[in-house]
Amino acid sequence: MSIIWTILIGFIAGVIAKLVMPGRSEPSGFILTTVLGIVGAFLATWLGQALGWYGPEQGAGLIGAVVGAIIVLVIWGAFQSRSRA
């Protein structure tokens, strides 16, 4: 159940992250926004577990997932600006 919960939280986090950081170089569309949020949620969960903030069976919450999705957006934007140069 924890993976399904992470995917659900990731979807919501992706939508919130796109609202916080809109831009032309970020991915657009429903599918890419969902994937962005899910990757952000998994990133936040992995990072939180590695730093000892979460237990082994504990996942990132909504705020952590939004922060993870924003980190993924920043990385995406850095790669997009390099490919256009």
Residue, then its C-alpha position, 0 to 999 in steps of 0.5 A: m500500500s505504501i507505493i500506491w500512497t506514494i504515487l497518489i501523493g506524488f500526483i498531488a505534489g506534481v500539480i502543486a509544484k507546477l503551480v509553484m514553479p511555472g515555466r516554459s522549460e518544464p514538462s507540460g501535460f497531465i502525464l508528465t506532471t504526474v510522472l514529475g510528482i511521482v519521481g519527486a515523491f520517491l526522491a523525497t522518500w529516498l532522501g528522507q530515509a537516507l538522512g534518517w528523517y523517515g523510518p524504513e517503511q515510512g514515506a514522504g508526506l505531501i510537503g516533502a513530495v512537493v519539495g522533491a518535485i520542485i528539486v526534479l523541476v530545477i534539475w529538468g530546467a537545468f538540462q533543458s537550458r543546456s540542450r538549447a544552448 
